[in-house]
Amino acid sequence: MDNSRMENLSLQDQGGPHGQNAPPQPAAGGLPPVPQLPPQMFTTAAQLLDLTDKKLMIILRDGRKLIGVLRSWDQFANLVLQDTIERIFAANLYADVHRGIYIVRGENVLMLGEIDLDKDDYVPEPYQEAPIETVHATQRKEQENRKNKDKAKREKLLTMGFEPEHSGEVIF
Amino acid sequence: MLFFSFFKTLVDHEVTVELKNDISIRGTLKSVDQFLNIKLDNINVVEEMKYPHLSSVKNVFIRGSVVRYVHLPSGAVDTALLEDATRREATQASARAKQG
């Protein structure tokens, strides 16, 4: 990736894409012009730039929760994560599995959030850390239940002529 | 690009983003891009106990494709202006289509 272009996307940079200042756009209907932020603030790159090298919680489209340090990314939100752990939640239990380095294709990312280091690894009260085998077993049971429920719901909706929401796309 | 511009005017307002997986996240809109990816600051998850993995998260980047709704502060939306802009964009689009 062209590193110098990345540097140019700093949020503090007030200049336009080619160095000149972005003029304020006059609002329609003769209203006073609304102050405009520099356009390069509104790119995927700018949104990810200040998350670089931070410890993040990444949630994937299949429901996986990864915790790792964001080391690189591009405009599609393809990500490189370092020292990644996967945190598996099931019922009121959770377990961490060490995974290492991850390259995530952007389309699989649901959201990513910066972890507040003051509240690092804080998991609220009813949830308890448990051995991975226990969590896996609980998780399998939960998935089985959900699958059955989803199937029943889908069949019912189809009989009424509805196409189920996000069909074909697995989302948790 | 109309909705992109519209969301840009909502920066620094409190919004609630409802995702397709039913999580609702309330926070200050910090940034939006051409794909309507959304960045929220100081987030608060509605029904936090159901989503324990978000308790230690302070700001999120949400991929535009997983958003179902964005709940907006009604005071920050000028519907008349939006209607005008939509009509203008529609006329421009049809004019362009006629030209070639």
Interface residues (C-beta under 8 A of the other chain):
Chain A: A27 A28 G29 L31 V34 Q36 L37 M41 F42 T43 T44 A46 Q47 L48 L51 M57 I59 R61 K65 A77 R87 F89 Y94 G106 E107 V109 L110 M111 L112 G113 E114 I115 D116 K119 D120 D121 Y122 V123 P124 P126 Y127 E165 H166 I171 F172
Chain B: F4 K8 T9 V11 L19 K20 N21 S31 V32 D33 Q34 F35 N37 K39 I43 E48 M49 P52 H53 L54 S55 S56 V57 K58 N59 V60 F61 I62 R63 S65 V66 L81 D84 A85 R88
